[in-house]
Amino acid sequence: MTETHLPAITDGDVWLTRKEAAAYAKTTTGTLATLGYAHKGPRFFKPSPRKVLYKKSDLDAWLMGTAVNA
């Protein structure tokens, strides 16, 4: 799910690039991109056309199967 507002970068959570998120989730960047396009992956924030960021807590929720795709 793409965030529609600017999230607080200083909210205490760790932000990861798509490459870092893929390594953390033991998957590929392509898989994360495909899942994001299909609205089935973890929530992400896209501050620019070429940059995608994931909150570690959102990745954890997605990996545990408790993420809400709204």
mmCIF file as Biopython writes it, N, C-alpha, C and O atoms, coordinates in Angstrom:
data_model
#
loop_
_atom_site.group_PDB
_atom_site.id
_atom_site.type_symbol
_atom_site.label_atom_id
_atom_site.label_alt_id
_atom_site.label_comp_id
_atom_site.label_asym_id
_atom_site.label_entity_id
_atom_site.label_seq_id
_atom_site.pdbx_PDB_ins_code
_atom_site.Cartn_x
_atom_site.Cartn_y
_atom_site.Cartn_z
_atom_site.occupancy
_atom_site.B_iso_or_equiv
_atom_site.auth_seq_id
_atom_site.auth_asym_id
_atom_site.pdbx_PDB_model_num
ATOM 1   N N  . MET A ? 1  ? 0.847  -1.169  0.000  1.0 0.0 1  A 1 
ATOM 2   C CA . MET A ? 1  ? 0.000  0.000   0.000  1.0 0.0 1  A 1 
ATOM 3   C C  . MET A ? 1  ? 0.890  1.229   0.000  1.0 0.0 1  A 1 
ATOM 4   O O  . MET A ? 1  ? 1.821  1.320   0.801  1.0 0.0 1  A 1 
ATOM 5   N N  . THR A ? 2  ? 0.628  2.135   -0.851 1.0 0.0 2  A 1 
ATOM 6   C CA . THR A ? 2  ? 1.389  3.364   -0.911 1.0 0.0 2  A 1 
ATOM 7   C C  . THR A ? 2  ? 0.803  4.358   0.070  1.0 0.0 2  A 1 
ATOM 8   O O  . THR A ? 2  ? -0.410 4.559   0.118  1.0 0.0 2  A 1 
ATOM 9   N N  . GLU A ? 3  ? 1.665  4.973   0.844  1.0 0.0 3  A 1 
ATOM 10  C CA . GLU A ? 3  ? 1.227  6.000   1.790  1.0 0.0 3  A 1 
ATOM 11  C C  . GLU A ? 3  ? 0.784  7.232   1.010  1.0 0.0 3  A 1 
ATOM 12  O O  . GLU A ? 3  ? 1.418  7.603   0.022  1.0 0.0 3  A 1 
ATOM 13  N N  . THR A ? 4  ? -0.284 7.858   1.440  1.0 0.0 4  A 1 
ATOM 14  C CA . THR A ? 4  ? -0.773 9.056   0.762  1.0 0.0 4  A 1 
ATOM 15  C C  . THR A ? 4  ? -0.298 10.331  1.435  1.0 0.0 4  A 1 
ATOM 16  O O  . THR A ? 4  ? -0.480 11.421  0.891  1.0 0.0 4  A 1 
ATOM 17  N N  . HIS A ? 5  ? 0.305  10.214  2.605  1.0 0.0 5  A 1 
ATOM 18  C CA . HIS A ? 5  ? 0.817  11.385  3.300  1.0 0.0 5  A 1 
ATOM 19  C C  . HIS A ? 5  ? 2.275  11.128  3.675  1.0 0.0 5  A 1 
ATOM 20  O O  . HIS A ? 5  ? 2.732  9.986   3.680  1.0 0.0 5  A 1 
ATOM 21  N N  . LEU A ? 6  ? 2.971  12.163  3.976  1.0 0.0 6  A 1 
ATOM 22  C CA . LEU A ? 6  ? 4.376  12.039  4.345  1.0 0.0 6  A 1 
ATOM 23  C C  . LEU A ? 6  ? 4.492  11.453  5.744  1.0 0.0 6  A 1 
ATOM 24  O O  . LEU A ? 6  ? 4.086  12.090  6.716  1.0 0.0 6  A 1 
ATOM 25  N N  . PRO A ? 7  ? 5.046  10.241  5.860  1.0 0.0 7  A 1 
ATOM 26  C CA . PRO A ? 7  ? 5.174  9.645   7.194  1.0 0.0 7  A 1 
ATOM 27  C C  . PRO A ? 7  ? 6.270  10.326  7.988  1.0 0.0 7  A 1 
ATOM 28  O O  . PRO A ? 7  ? 7.190  10.924  7.430  1.0 0.0 7  A 1 
ATOM 29  N N  . ALA A ? 8  ? 6.153  10.225  9.280  1.0 0.0 8  A 1 
ATOM 30  C CA . ALA A ? 8  ? 7.166  10.809  10.161 1.0 0.0 8  A 1 
ATOM 31  C C  . ALA A ? 8  ? 8.413  9.939   10.108 1.0 0.0 8  A 1 
ATOM 32  O O  . ALA A ? 8  ? 8.398  8.808   10.596 1.0 0.0 8  A 1 
ATOM 33  N N  . ILE A ? 9  ? 9.472  10.441  9.534  1.0 0.0 9  A 1 
ATOM 34  C CA . ILE A ? 9  ? 10.713 9.685   9.414  1.0 0.0 9  A 1 
ATOM 35  C C  . ILE A ? 9  ? 11.344 9.511   10.793 1.0 0.0 9  A 1 
ATOM 36  O O  . ILE A ? 9  ? 12.113 8.574   11.009 1.0 0.0 9  A 1 
ATOM 37  N N  . THR A ? 10 ? 11.030 10.391  11.711 1.0 0.0 10 A 1 
ATOM 38  C CA . THR A ? 10 ? 11.616 10.325  13.055 1.0 0.0 10 A 1 
ATOM 39  C C  . THR A ? 10 ? 10.684 9.658   14.057 1.0 0.0 10 A 1 
ATOM 40  O O  . THR A ? 10 ? 10.706 9.993   15.242 1.0 0.0 10 A 1 
ATOM 41  N N  . ASP A ? 11 ? 9.867  8.719   13.596 1.0 0.0 11 A 1 
ATOM 42  C CA . ASP A ? 11 ? 8.917  8.072   14.493 1.0 0.0 11 A 1 
ATOM 43  C C  . ASP A ? 11 ? 9.539  6.954   15.323 1.0 0.0 11 A 1 
ATOM 44  O O  . ASP A ? 11 ? 8.827  6.257   16.045 1.0 0.0 11 A 1 
ATOM 45  N N  . GLY A ? 12 ? 10.837 6.775   15.233 1.0 0.0 12 A 1 
ATOM 46  C CA . GLY A ? 12 ? 11.521 5.756   16.020 1.0 0.0 12 A 1 
ATOM 47  C C  . GLY A ? 12 ? 11.649 4.432   15.300 1.0 0.0 12 A 1 
ATOM 48  O O  . GLY A ? 12 ? 12.391 3.561   15.753 1.0 0.0 12 A 1 
ATOM 49  N N  . ASP A ? 13 ? 10.954 4.255   14.199 1.0 0.0 13 A 1 
ATOM 50  C CA . ASP A ? 13 ? 11.044 3.022   13.435 1.0 0.0 13 A 1 
ATOM 51  C C  . ASP A ? 13 ? 12.238 3.099   12.488 1.0 0.0 13 A 1 
ATOM 52  O O  . ASP A ? 13 ? 12.737 4.182   12.185 1.0 0.0 13 A 1 
ATOM 53  N N  . VAL A ? 14 ? 12.680 1.947   12.032 1.0 0.0 14 A 1 
ATOM 54  C CA . VAL A ? 14 ? 13.802 1.869   11.091 1.0 0.0 14 A 1 
ATOM 55  C C  . VAL A ? 14 ? 13.232 1.827   9.679  1.0 0.0 14 A 1 
ATOM 56  O O  . VAL A ? 14 ? 12.324 1.047   9.389  1.0 0.0 14 A 1 
ATOM 57  N N  . TRP A ? 15 ? 13.770 2.671   8.804  1.0 0.0 15 A 1 
ATOM 58  C CA . TRP A ? 15 ? 13.366 2.697   7.408  1.0 0.0 15 A 1 
ATOM 59  C C  . TRP A ? 15 ? 14.406 1.957   6.585  1.0 0.0 15 A 1 
ATOM 60  O O  . TRP A ? 15 ? 15.607 2.146   6.783  1.0 0.0 15 A 1 
ATOM 61  N N  . LEU A ? 16 ? 13.953 1.112   5.658  1.0 0.0 16 A 1 
ATOM 62  C CA . LEU A ? 16 ? 14.840 0.319   4.818  1.0 0.0 16 A 1 
ATOM 63  C C  . LEU A ? 16 ? 14.563 0.605   3.349  1.0 0.0 16 A 1 
ATOM 64  O O  . LEU A ? 16 ? 13.422 0.847   2.955  1.0 0.0 16 A 1 
ATOM 65  N N  . THR A ? 17 ? 15.620 0.574   2.544  1.0 0.0 17 A 1 
ATOM 66  C CA . THR A ? 17 ? 15.448 0.670   1.098  1.0 0.0 17 A 1 
ATOM 67  C C  . THR A ? 17 ? 14.865 -0.646  0.604  1.0 0.0 17 A 1 
ATOM 68  O O  . THR A ? 17 ? 14.800 -1.618  1.357  1.0 0.0 17 A 1 
ATOM 69  N N  . ARG A ? 18 ? 14.443 -0.686  -0.648 1.0 0.0 18 A 1 
ATOM 70  C CA . ARG A ? 18 ? 13.890 -1.937  -1.184 1.0 0.0 18 A 1 
ATOM 71  C C  . ARG A ? 18 ? 14.939 -3.047  -1.146 1.0 0.0 18 A 1 
ATOM 72  O O  . ARG A ? 18 ? 14.610 -4.197  -0.855 1.0 0.0 18 A 1 
ATOM 73  N N  . LYS A ? 19 ? 16.180 -2.720  -1.432 1.0 0.0 19 A 1 
ATOM 74  C CA . LYS A ? 19 ? 17.251 -3.722  -1.402 1.0 0.0 19 A 1 
ATOM 75  C C  . LYS A ? 19 ? 17.447 -4.252  0.021  1.0 0.0 19 A 1 
ATOM 76  O O  . LYS A ? 19 ? 17.573 -5.459  0.225  1.0 0.0 19 A 1 
ATOM 77  N N  . GLU A ? 20 ? 17.471 -3.356  0.992  1.0 0.0 20 A 1 
ATOM 78  C CA . GLU A ? 20 ? 17.619 -3.763  2.390  1.0 0.0 20 A 1 
ATOM 79  C C  . GLU A ? 20 ? 16.407 -4.569  2.859  1.0 0.0 20 A 1 
ATOM 80  O O  . GLU A ? 20 ? 16.550 -5.558  3.579  1.0 0.0 20 A 1 
ATOM 81  N N  . ALA A ? 21 ? 15.208 -4.133  2.442  1.0 0.0 21 A 1 
ATOM 82  C CA . ALA A ? 21 ? 13.983 -4.833  2.824  1.0 0.0 21 A 1 
ATOM 83  C C  . ALA A ? 21 ? 13.951 -6.235  2.235  1.0 0.0 21 A 1 
ATOM 84  O O  . ALA A ? 21 ? 13.527 -7.182  2.899  1.0 0.0 21 A 1 
ATOM 85  N N  . ALA A ? 22 ? 14.397 -6.369  0.993  1.0 0.0 22 A 1 
ATOM 86  C CA . ALA A ? 22 ? 14.430 -7.687  0.357  1.0 0.0 22 A 1 
ATOM 87  C C  . ALA A ? 22 ? 15.390 -8.618  1.090  1.0 0.0 22 A 1 
ATOM 88  O O  . ALA A ? 22 ? 15.075 -9.787  1.312  1.0 0.0 22 A 1 
ATOM 89  N N  . ALA A ? 23 ? 16.546 -8.112  1.460  1.0 0.0 23 A 1 
ATOM 90  C CA . ALA A ? 23 ? 17.508 -8.930  2.207  1.0 0.0 23 A 1 
ATOM 91  C C  . ALA A ? 23 ? 16.925 -9.316  3.564  1.0 0.0 23 A 1 
ATOM 92  O O  . ALA A ? 23 ? 17.074 -10.459 3.995  1.0 0.0 23 A 1 
ATOM 93  N N  . TYR A ? 24 ? 16.274 -8.395  4.229  1.0 0.0 24 A 1 
ATOM 94  C CA . TYR A ? 24 ? 15.680 -8.650  5.542  1.0 0.0 24 A 1 
ATOM 95  C C  . TYR A ? 24 ? 14.582 -9.716  5.441  1.0 0.0 24 A 1 
ATOM 96  O O  . TYR A ? 24 ? 14.475 -10.591 6.300  1.0 0.0 24 A 1 
ATOM 97  N N  . ALA A ? 25 ? 13.767 -9.632  4.378  1.0 0.0 25 A 1 
ATOM 98  C CA . ALA A ? 25 ? 12.651 -10.561 4.196  1.0 0.0 25 A 1 
ATOM 99  C C  . ALA A ? 25 ? 13.063 -11.838 3.471  1.0 0.0 25 A 1 
ATOM 100 O O  . ALA A ? 25 ? 12.239 -12.723 3.240  1.0 0.0 25 A 1 
ATOM 101 N N  . LYS A ? 26 ? 14.337 -11.928 3.117  1.0 0.0 26 A 1 
ATOM 102 C CA . LYS A ? 26 ? 14.871 -13.088 2.395  1.0 0.0 26 A 1 
ATOM 103 C C  . LYS A ? 26 ? 14.099 -13.340 1.094  1.0 0.0 26 A 1 
ATOM 104 O O  . LYS A ? 26 ? 13.660 -14.454 0.811  1.0 0.0 26 A 1 
ATOM 105 N N  . THR A ? 27 ? 13.953 -12.275 0.325  1.0 0.0 27 A 1 
ATOM 106 C CA . THR A ? 27 ? 13.306 -12.345 -0.974 1.0 0.0 27 A 1 
ATOM 107 C C  . THR A ? 27 ? 14.085 -11.456 -1.934 1.0 0.0 27 A 1 
ATOM 108 O O  . THR A ? 27 ? 15.183 -11.012 -1.600 1.0 0.0 27 A 1 
ATOM 109 N N  . THR A ? 28 ? 13.555 -11.192 -3.089 1.0 0.0 28 A 1 
ATOM 110 C CA . THR A ? 28 ? 14.254 -10.348 -4.054 1.0 0.0 28 A 1 
ATOM 111 C C  . THR A ? 28 ? 13.576 -8.985  -4.166 1.0 0.0 28 A 1 
ATOM 112 O O  . THR A ? 28 ? 12.421 -8.813  -3.777 1.0 0.0 28 A 1 
ATOM 113 N N  . THR A ? 29 ? 14.311 -8.036  -4.699 1.0 0.0 29 A 1 
ATOM 114 C CA . THR A ? 29 ? 13.728 -6.713  -4.913 1.0 0.0 29 A 1 
ATOM 115 C C  . THR A ? 29 ? 12.600 -6.798  -5.933 1.0 0.0 29 A 1 
ATOM 116 O O  . THR A ? 29 ? 11.605 -6.082  -5.821 1.0 0.0 29 A 1 
ATOM 117 N N  . GLY A ? 30 ? 12.748 -7.666  -6.922 1.0 0.0 30 A 1 
ATOM 118 C CA . GLY A ? 30 ? 11.706 -7.852  -7.937 1.0 0.0 30 A 1 
ATOM 119 C C  . GLY A ? 30 ? 10.417 -8.385  -7.345 1.0 0.0 30 A 1 
ATOM 120 O O  . GLY A ? 30 ? 9.328  -7.962  -7.732 1.0 0.0 30 A 1 
ATOM 121 N N  . THR A ? 31 ? 10.537 -9.311  -6.408 1.0 0.0 31 A 1 
ATOM 122 C CA . THR A ? 31 ? 9.351  -9.849  -5.742 1.0 0.0 31 A 1 
ATOM 123 C C  . THR A ? 31 ? 8.643  -8.757  -4.956 1.0 0.0 31 A 1 
ATOM 124 O O  . THR A ? 31 ? 7.419  -8.643  -5.022 1.0 0.0 31 A 1 
ATOM 125 N N  . LEU A ? 32 ? 9.396  -7.953  -4.211 1.0 0.0 32 A 1 
ATOM 126 C CA . LEU A ? 32 ? 8.775  -6.855  -3.462 1.0 0.0 32 A 1 
ATOM 127 C C  . LEU A ? 32 ? 8.093  -5.864  -4.408 1.0 0.0 32 A 1 
ATOM 128 O O  . LEU A ? 32 ? 7.002  -5.375  -4.116 1.0 0.0 32 A 1 
ATOM 129 N N  . ALA A ? 33 ? 8.730  -5.574  -5.529 1.0 0.0 33 A 1 
ATOM 130 C CA . ALA A ? 33 ? 8.143  -4.648  -6.498 1.0 0.0 33 A 1 
ATOM 131 C C  . ALA A ? 33 ? 6.844  -5.216  -7.066 1.0 0.0 33 A 1 
ATOM 132 O O  . ALA A ? 33 ? 5.846  -4.503  -7.172 1.0 0.0 33 A 1 
ATOM 133 N N  . THR A ? 34 ? 6.857  -6.492  -7.429 1.0 0.0 34 A 1 
ATOM 134 C CA . THR A ? 34 ? 5.666  -7.134  -7.983 1.0 0.0 34 A 1 
ATOM 135 C C  . THR A ? 34 ? 4.541  -7.174  -6.955 1.0 0.0 34 A 1 
ATOM 136 O O  . THR A ? 34 ? 3.391  -6.885  -7.285 1.0 0.0 34 A 1 
ATOM 137 N N  . LEU A ? 35 ? 4.861  -7.529  -5.721 1.0 0.0 35 A 1 
ATOM 138 C CA . LEU A ? 35 ? 3.852  -7.572  -4.666 1.0 0.0 35 A 1 
ATOM 139 C C  . LEU A ? 35 ? 3.293  -6.183  -4.378 1.0 0.0 35 A 1 
ATOM 140 O O  . LEU A ? 35 ? 2.097  -6.028  -4.133 1.0 0.0 35 A 1 
ATOM 141 N N  . GLY A ? 36 ? 4.155  -5.183  -4.409 1.0 0.0 36 A 1 
ATOM 142 C CA . GLY A ? 36 ? 3.691  -3.809  -4.192 1.0 0.0 36 A 1 
ATOM 143 C C  . GLY A ? 36 ? 2.748  -3.355  -5.286 1.0 0.0 36 A 1 
ATOM 144 O O  . GLY A ? 36 ? 1.735  -2.711  -5.014 1.0 0.0 36 A 1 
ATOM 145 N N  . TYR A ? 37 ? 3.084  -3.692  -6.535 1.0 0.0 37 A 1 
ATOM 146 C CA . TYR A ? 37 ? 2.241  -3.332  -7.667 1.0 0.0 37 A 1 
ATOM 147 C C  . TYR A ? 37 ? 0.867  -3.997  -7.546 1.0 0.0 37 A 1 
ATOM 148 O O  . TYR A ? 37 ? -0.150 -3.407  -7.911 1.0 0.0 37 A 1 
ATOM 149 N N  . ALA A ? 38 ? 0.849  -5.224  -7.033 1.0 0.0 38 A 1 
ATOM 150 C CA . ALA A ? 38 ? -0.399 -5.976  -6.874 1.0 0.0 38 A 1 
ATOM 151 C C  . ALA A ? 38 ? -1.116 -5.664  -5.561 1.0 0.0 38 A 1 
ATOM 152 O O  . ALA A ? 38 ? -2.171 -6.234  -5.283 1.0 0.0 38 A 1 
ATOM 153 N N  . HIS A ? 39 ? -0.553 -4.765  -4.755 1.0 0.0 39 A 1 
ATOM 154 C CA . HIS A ? 39 ? -1.112 -4.399  -3.444 1.0 0.0 39 A 1 
ATOM 155 C C  . HIS A ? 39 ? -1.225 -5.610  -2.513 1.0 0.0 39 A 1 
ATOM 156 O O  . HIS A ? 39 ? -2.185 -5.725  -1.750 1.0 0.0 39 A 1 
ATOM 157 N N  . LYS A ? 40 ? -0.247 -6.502  -2.580 1.0 0.0 40 A 1 
ATOM 158 C CA . LYS A ? 40 ? -0.246 -7.694  -1.734 1.0 0.0 40 A 1 
ATOM 159 C C  . LYS A ? 40 ? 0.976  -7.771  -0.836 1.0 0.0 40 A 1 
ATOM 160 O O  . LYS A ? 40 ? 1.085  -8.692  -0.027 1.0 0.0 40 A 1 
ATOM 161 N N  . GLY A ? 41 ? 1.880  -6.843  -0.957 1.0 0.0 41 A 1 
ATOM 162 C CA . GLY A ? 41 ? 3.101  -6.860  -0.167 1.0 0.0 41 A 1 
ATOM 163 C C  . GLY A ? 41 ? 3.013  -5.954  1.037  1.0 0.0 41 A 1 
ATOM 164 O O  . GLY A ? 41 ? 1.937  -5.465  1.380  1.0 0.0 41 A 1 
ATOM 165 N N  . PRO A ? 42 ? 4.142  -5.730  1.679  1.0 0.0 42 A 1 
ATOM 166 C CA . PRO A ? 42 ? 4.171  -4.838  2.840  1.0 0.0 42 A 1 
ATOM 167 C C  . PRO A ? 42 ? 3.932  -3.389  2.422  1.0 0.0 42 A 1 
ATOM 168 O O  . PRO A ? 42 ? 4.190  -3.001  1.282  1.0 0.0 42 A 1 
ATOM 169 N N  . ARG A ? 43 ? 3.436  -2.603  3.371  1.0 0.0 43 A 1 
ATOM 170 C CA . ARG A ? 43 ? 3.242  -1.175  3.101  1.0 0.0 43 A 1 
ATOM 171 C C  . ARG A ? 43 ? 4.586  -0.537  2.779  1.0 0.0 43 A 1 
ATOM 172 O O  . ARG A ? 43 ? 5.626  -0.959  3.286  1.0 0.0 43 A 1 
ATOM 173 N N  . PHE A ? 44 ? 4.552  0.477   1.933  1.0 0.0 44 A 1 
ATOM 174 C CA . PHE A ? 44 ? 5.773  1.178   1.567  1.0 0.0 44 A 1 
ATOM 175 C C  . PHE A ? 44 ? 5.480  2.649   1.341  1.0 0.0 44 A 1 
ATOM 176 O O  . PHE A ? 44 ? 4.325  3.055   1.208  1.0 0.0 44 A 1 
ATOM 177 N N  . PHE A ? 45 ? 6.532  3.431   1.299  1.0 0.0 45 A 1 
ATOM 178 C CA . PHE A ? 45 ? 6.446  4.858   1.043  1.0 0.0 45 A 1 
ATOM 179 C C  . PHE A ? 45 ? 7.343  5.159   -0.141 1.0 0.0 45 A 1 
ATOM 180 O O  . PHE A ? 45 ? 8.481  4.694   -0.193 1.0 0.0 45 A 1 
ATOM 181 N N  . LYS A ? 46 ? 6.845  5.926   -1.085 1.0 0.0 46 A 1 
ATOM 182 C CA . LYS A ? 46 ? 7.594  6.238   -2.304 1.0 0.0 46 A 1 
ATOM 183 C C  . LYS A ? 46 ? 7.825  7.747   -2.368 1.0 0.0 46 A 1 
ATOM 184 O O  . LYS A ? 46 ? 7.004  8.479   -2.921 1.0 0.0 46 A 1 
ATOM 185 N N  . PRO A ? 47 ? 8.960  8.221   -1.792 1.0 0.0 47 A 1 
ATOM 186 C CA . PRO A ? 47 ? 9.205  9.663   -1.757 1.0 0.0 47 A 1 
ATOM 187 C C  . PRO A ? 47 ? 9.570  10.261  -3.110 1.0 0.0 47 A 1 
ATOM 188 O O  . PRO A ? 47 ? 9.466  11.473  -3.296 1.0 0.0 47 A 1 
ATOM 189 N N  . SER A ? 48 ? 9.996  9.425   -4.058 1.0 0.0 48 A 1 
ATOM 190 C CA . SER A ? 48 ? 10.325 9.892   -5.399 1.0 0.0 48 A 1 
ATOM 191 C C  . SER A ? 48 ? 10.070 8.743   -6.366 1.0 0.0 48 A 1 
ATOM 192 O O  . SER A ? 48 ? 9.877  7.608   -5.931 1.0 0.0 48 A 1 
ATOM 193 N N  . PRO A ? 49 ? 10.065 9.012   -7.657 1.0 0.0 49 A 1 
ATOM 194 C CA . PRO A ? 49 ? 9.779  7.939   -8.622 1.0 0.0 49 A 1 
ATOM 195 C C  . PRO A ? 49 ? 10.743 6.743   -8.553 1.0 0.0 49 A 1 
ATOM 196 O O  . PRO A ? 49 ? 10.362 5.632   -8.922 1.0 0.0 49 A 1 
ATOM 197 N N  . ARG A ? 50 ? 11.960 6.948   -8.098 1.0 0.0 50 A 1 
ATOM 198 C CA . ARG A ? 50 ? 12.939 5.861   -8.084 1.0 0.0 50 A 1 
ATOM 199 C C  . ARG A ? 50 ? 13.270 5.336   -6.692 1.0 0.0 50 A 1 
ATOM 200 O O  . ARG A ? 50 ? 14.084 4.423   -6.562 1.0 0.0 50 A 1 
ATOM 201 N N  . LYS A ? 51 ? 12.667 5.884   -5.665 1.0 0.0 51 A 1 
ATOM 202 C CA . LYS A ? 51 ? 13.006 5.482   -4.297 1.0 0.0 51 A 1 
ATOM 203 C C  . LYS A ? 51 ? 11.778 4.903   -3.602 1.0 0.0 51 A 1 
ATOM 204 O O  . LYS A ? 51 ? 10.696 5.490   -3.629 1.0 0.0 51 A 1 
ATOM 205 N N  . VAL A ? 52 ? 11.966 3.750   -2.983 1.0 0.0 52 A 1 
ATOM 206 C CA . VAL A ? 52 ? 10.906 3.089   -2.220 1.0 0.0 52 A 1 
ATOM 207 C C  . VAL A ? 52 ? 11.475 2.766   -0.850 1.0 0.0 52 A 1 
ATOM 208 O O  . VAL A ? 52 ? 12.572 2.219   -0.740 1.0 0.0 52 A 1 
ATOM 209 N N  . LEU A ? 53 ? 10.732 3.105   0.189  1.0 0.0 53 A 1 
ATOM 210 C CA . LEU A ? 53 ? 11.164 2.841   1.559  1.0 0.0 53 A 1 
ATOM 211 C C  . LEU A ? 53 ? 10.118 1.997   2.280  1.0 0.0 53 A 1 
ATOM 212 O O  . LEU A ? 53 ? 8.916  2.131   2.048  1.0 0.0 53 A 1 
ATOM 213 N N  . TYR A ? 54 ? 10.600 1.133   3.151  1.0 0.0 54 A 1 
ATOM 214 C CA . TYR A ? 54 ? 9.742  0.264   3.953  1.0 0.0 54 A 1 
ATOM 215 C C  . TYR A ? 54 ? 10.079 0.486   5.421  1.0 0.0 54 A 1 
ATOM 216 O O  . TYR A ? 54 ? 11.247 0.632   5.785  1.0 0.0 54 A 1 
ATOM 217 N N  . LYS A ? 55 ? 9.044  0.511   6.264  1.0 0.0 55 A 1 
ATOM 218 C CA . LYS A ? 55 ? 9.273  0.540   7.709  1.0 0.0 55 A 1 
ATOM 219 C C  . LYS A ? 55 ? 9.516  -0.901  8.159  1.0 0.0 55 A 1 
ATOM 220 O O  . LYS A ? 55 ? 8.823  -1.823  7.728  1.0 0.0 55 A 1 
ATOM 221 N N  . LYS A ? 56 ? 10.495 -1.078  9.020  1.0 0.0 56 A 1 
ATOM 222 C CA . LYS A ? 56 ? 10.808 -2.418  9.516  1.0 0.0 56 A 1 
ATOM 223 C C  . LYS A ? 56 ? 9.588  -3.027  10.201 1.0 0.0 56 A 1 
ATOM 224 O O  . LYS A ? 56 ? 9.338  -4.224  10.057 1.0 0.0 56 A 1 
ATOM 225 N N  . SER A ? 57 ? 8.833  -2.234  10.933 1.0 0.0 57 A 1 
ATOM 226 C CA . SER A ? 57 ? 7.647  -2.755  11.617 1.0 0.0 57 A 1 
ATOM 227 C C  . SER A ? 57 ? 6.587  -3.239  10.620 1.0 0.0 57 A 1 
ATOM 228 O O  . SER A ? 57 ? 5.889  -4.216  10.890 1.0 0.0 57 A 1 
ATOM 229 N N  . ASP A ? 58 ? 6.463  -2.564  9.472  1.0 0.0 58 A 1 
ATOM 230 C CA . ASP A ? 58 ? 5.519  -3.015  8.441  1.0 0.0 58 A 1 
ATOM 231 C C  . ASP A ? 58 ? 5.997  -4.316  7.808  1.0 0.0 58 A 1 
ATOM 232 O O  . ASP A ? 58 ? 5.189  -5.196  7.511  1.0 0.0 58 A 1 
ATOM 233 N N  . LEU A ? 59 ? 7.306  -4.442  7.602  1.0 0.0 59 A 1 
ATOM 234 C CA . LEU A ? 59 ? 7.852  -5.694  7.080  1.0 0.0 59 A 1 
ATOM 235 C C  . LEU A ? 59 ? 7.618  -6.835  8.066  1.0 0.0 59 A 1 
ATOM 236 O O  . LEU A ? 59 ? 7.235  -7.935  7.670  1.0 0.0 59 A 1 
ATOM 237 N N  . ASP A ? 60 ? 7.849  -6.569  9.350  1.0 0.0 60 A 1 
ATOM 238 C CA . ASP A ? 60 ? 7.628  -7.589  10.370 1.0 0.0 60 A 1 
ATOM 239 C C  . ASP A ? 60 ? 6.167  -8.047  10.380 1.0 0.0 60 A 1 
ATOM 240 O O  . ASP A ? 60 ? 5.886  -9.244  10.442 1.0 0.0 60 A 1 
ATOM 241 N N  . ALA A ? 61 ? 5.244  -7.091  10.320 1.0 0.0 61 A 1 
ATOM 242 C CA . ALA A ? 61 ? 3.818  -7.426  10.315 1.0 0.0 61 A 1 
ATOM 243 C C  . ALA A ? 61 ? 3.466  -8.253  9.083  1.0 0.0 61 A 1 
ATOM 244 O O  . ALA A ? 61 ? 2.715  -9.224  9.177  1.0 0.0 61 A 1 
ATOM 245 N N  . TRP A ? 62 ? 4.004  -7.872  7.936  1.0 0.0 62 A 1 
ATOM 246 C CA . TRP A ? 62 ? 3.735  -8.605  6.701  1.0 0.0 62 A 1 
ATOM 247 C C  . TRP A ? 62 ? 4.305  -10.017 6.785  1.0 0.0 62 A 1 
ATOM 248 O O  . TRP A ? 62 ? 3.645  -10.978 6.390  1.0 0.0 62 A 1 
ATOM 249 N N  . LEU A ? 63 ? 5.511  -10.145 7.289  1.0 0.0 63 A 1 
ATOM 250 C CA . LEU A ? 63 ? 6.133  -11.466 7.414  1.0 0.0 63 A 1 
ATOM 251 C C  . LEU A ? 63 ? 5.382  -12.369 8.396  1.0 0.0 63 A 1 
ATOM 252 O O  . LEU A ? 63 ? 5.335  -13.586 8.218  1.0 0.0 63 A 1 
ATOM 253 N N  . MET A ? 64 ? 4.807  -11.776 9.413  1.0 0.0 64 A 1 
ATOM 254 C CA . MET A ? 64 ? 4.042  -12.547 10.399 1.0 0.0 64 A 1 
ATOM 255 C C  . MET A ? 64 ? 2.598  -12.797 9.923  1.0 0.0 64 A 1 
ATOM 256 O O  . MET A ? 64 ? 1.844  -13.523 10.571 1.0 0.0 64 A 1 
ATOM 257 N N  . GLY A ? 65 ? 2.231  -12.199 8.806  1.0 0.0 65 A 1 
ATOM 258 C CA . GLY A ? 65 ? 0.903  -12.416 8.277  1.0 0.0 65 A 1 
ATOM 259 C C  . GLY A ? 65 ? -0.177 -11.587 8.928  1.0 0.0 65 A 1 
ATOM 260 O O  . GLY A ? 65 ? -1.363 -11.891 8.796  1.0 0.0 65 A 1 
ATOM 261 N N  . THR A ? 66 ? 0.225  -10.532 9.635  1.0 0.0 66 A 1 
ATOM 262 C CA . THR A ? 66 ? -0.759 -9.700  10.318 1.0 0.0 66 A 1 
ATOM 263 C C  . THR A ? 66 ? -0.902 -8.332  9.673  1.0 0.0 66 A 1 
ATOM 264 O O  . THR A ? 66 ? -1.569 -7.456  10.224 1.0 0.0 66 A 1 
ATOM 265 N N  . ALA A ? 67 ? -0.289 -8.137  8.520  1.0 0.0 67 A 1 
ATOM 266 C CA . ALA A ? 67 ? -0.362 -6.833  7.874  1.0 0.0 67 A 1 
ATOM 267 C C  . ALA A ? 67 ? -1.769 -6.612  7.338  1.0 0.0 67 A 1 
ATOM 268 O O  . ALA A ? 67 ? -2.434 -7.548  6.895  1.0 0.0 67 A 1 
ATOM 269 N N  . VAL A ? 68 ? -2.201 -5.381  7.384  1.0 0.0 68 A 1 
ATOM 270 C CA . VAL A ? 68 ? -3.504 -5.011  6.861  1.0 0.0 68 A 1 
ATOM 271 C C  . VAL A ? 68 ? -3.282 -4.276  5.553  1.0 0.0 68 A 1 
ATOM 272 O O  . VAL A ? 68 ? -2.676 -3.204  5.543  1.0 0.0 68 A 1 
ATOM 273 N N  . ASN A ? 69 ? -3.756 -4.826  4.459  1.0 0.0 69 A 1 
ATOM 274 C CA . ASN A ? 69 ? -3.654 -4.163  3.165  1.0 0.0 69 A 1 
ATOM 275 C C  . ASN A ? 69 ? -4.930 -3.385  2.918  1.0 0.0 69 A 1 
ATOM 276 O O  . ASN A ? 69 ? -5.900 -3.902  2.363  1.0 0.0 69 A 1 
ATOM 277 N N  . ALA A ? 70 ? -4.911 -2.152  3.334  1.0 0.0 70 A 1 
ATOM 278 C CA . ALA A ? 70 ? -6.112 -1.326  3.160  1.0 0.0 70 A 1 
ATOM 279 C C  . ALA A ? 70 ? -5.865 -0.232  2.168  1.0 0.0 70 A 1 
ATOM 280 O O  . ALA A ? 70 ? -6.762 0.564   1.892  1.0 0.0 70 A 1 
#
